[in-house]
Amino acid sequence: MSGWFEISQASNGQYRFVLKAGNGEIILTSEQYKAKASAKNGIASVQKNSQDDGRYDRLTSKNDKPYFNLKAANHQIIGTSQLYTSEQSRDKGIESVKTNGASTTVKDLTQES
């Protein structure tokens, strides 16, 4: 099963999206947006930029945990990964975003059933 995006709304009323791998694990998390349309634009940016290896910043947190940011052409951060236990795990996370980032499946969790 391929991955998908989920849009949700935080308790402060702002929106964010996550990219999930086929196994349901979150592999990329966005910033919070004031408008749902902005979150949808962020998803479109992931779909566009996730295949380009040059768009990934491979970083290390203050507590020495590897993670990455996916950036757009304008160098703004589109999404951030979780913290990983090794650089190898982080690199597998990047490959997973490359594999799943072009997904057109978007689940809007803000809509009532």
C-alpha positions as CSV (number, residue, x, y, z in Angstrom):
1,M,0.0,0.0,0.0
2,S,1.3,3.4,-0.9
3,G,1.4,6.4,1.5
4,W,-1.1,9.3,1.9
5,F,-1.4,12.7,3.4
6,E,-3.7,13.6,6.3
7,I,-4.9,17.1,7.1
8,S,-5.9,17.8,10.7
9,Q,-6.8,20.8,12.8
10,A,-5.1,21.6,16.1
11,S,-6.8,22.8,19.2
12,N,-5.8,26.4,18.4
13,G,-7.7,26.2,15.1
14,Q,-4.7,25.9,12.9
15,Y,-4.1,23.2,10.3
16,R,-1.3,20.9,9.6
17,F,-0.6,17.9,7.4
18,V,1.4,14.7,7.8
19,L,2.7,12.3,5.2
20,K,2.2,8.7,6.2
21,A,4.0,5.7,4.7
22,G,2.0,2.7,3.5
23,N,2.3,1.1,7.0
24,G,0.7,4.2,8.6
25,E,3.8,5.6,10.1
26,I,4.2,9.4,10.0
27,I,7.3,10.2,7.9
28,L,6.9,14.0,7.5
29,T,5.1,16.7,9.5
30,S,4.3,20.2,8.4
31,E,4.2,23.4,10.3
32,Q,0.9,24.8,11.4
33,Y,-1.1,26.9,8.9
34,K,-3.9,29.4,9.6
35,A,-5.9,28.2,6.6
36,K,-6.7,24.8,5.3
37,A,-5.9,26.0,1.8
38,S,-2.3,26.7,2.9
39,A,-2.0,23.2,4.2
40,K,-3.2,21.9,0.8
41,N,-0.6,24.1,-0.9
42,G,2.0,22.5,1.4
43,I,1.0,19.1,0.3
44,A,1.3,20.1,-3.3
45,S,4.8,21.4,-2.5
46,V,5.7,18.0,-1.0
47,Q,4.3,16.3,-4.1
48,K,6.5,18.6,-6.3
49,N,9.7,18.6,-4.3
50,S,10.0,15.2,-2.6
51,Q,11.7,13.5,-5.5
52,D,14.6,16.0,-5.6
53,D,17.4,14.8,-3.2
54,G,18.8,18.4,-3.1
55,R,15.6,19.5,-1.3
56,Y,16.5,17.5,1.8
57,D,18.6,19.0,4.6
58,R,20.2,16.2,6.6
59,L,20.5,17.6,10.2
60,T,21.4,16.5,13.7
61,S,19.4,17.7,16.8
62,K,20.9,19.2,19.9
63,N,20.7,15.8,21.5
64,D,22.6,14.2,18.6
65,K,19.6,12.6,16.9
66,P,19.5,12.7,13.1
67,Y,16.5,14.2,11.3
68,F,15.7,16.0,8.1
69,N,13.8,18.9,6.6
70,L,12.2,18.9,3.2
71,K,12.5,22.4,1.6
72,A,10.8,24.0,-1.3
73,A,12.7,25.8,-4.1
74,N,12.5,29.1,-2.1
75,H,14.3,27.3,0.7
76,Q,11.2,27.4,3.0
77,I,10.7,24.3,5.1
78,I,7.8,22.2,3.9
79,G,8.0,19.5,6.5
80,T,10.2,17.9,9.2
81,S,10.9,14.3,10.0
82,Q,10.9,12.6,13.4
83,L,14.1,12.2,15.3
84,Y,16.0,9.0,14.3
85,T,18.4,6.8,16.2
86,S,21.0,6.7,13.3
87,E,21.9,8.5,10.1
88,Q,21.1,5.2,8.3
89,S,17.5,5.3,9.7
90,R,17.2,9.0,8.7
91,D,18.3,8.2,5.2
92,K,15.7,5.4,5.0
93,G,13.1,8.0,6.1
94,I,14.1,10.3,3.3
95,E,13.8,7.4,0.8
96,S,10.3,6.7,2.2
97,V,9.3,10.4,1.7
98,K,10.6,10.1,-1.9
99,T,8.6,6.9,-2.4
100,N,5.4,8.2,-0.8
101,G,5.6,12.0,-1.3
102,A,4.0,11.9,-4.8
103,S,0.8,10.4,-3.4
104,T,-2.4,12.1,-4.5
105,T,-4.4,10.5,-1.6
106,V,-5.4,13.2,0.9
107,K,-7.5,12.3,3.9
108,D,-9.1,15.4,5.4
109,L,-9.6,14.7,9.1
110,T,-11.2,18.1,9.6
111,Q,-14.4,17.1,7.8
112,E,-17.2,15.7,9.9
113,S,-18.4,12.3,8.8
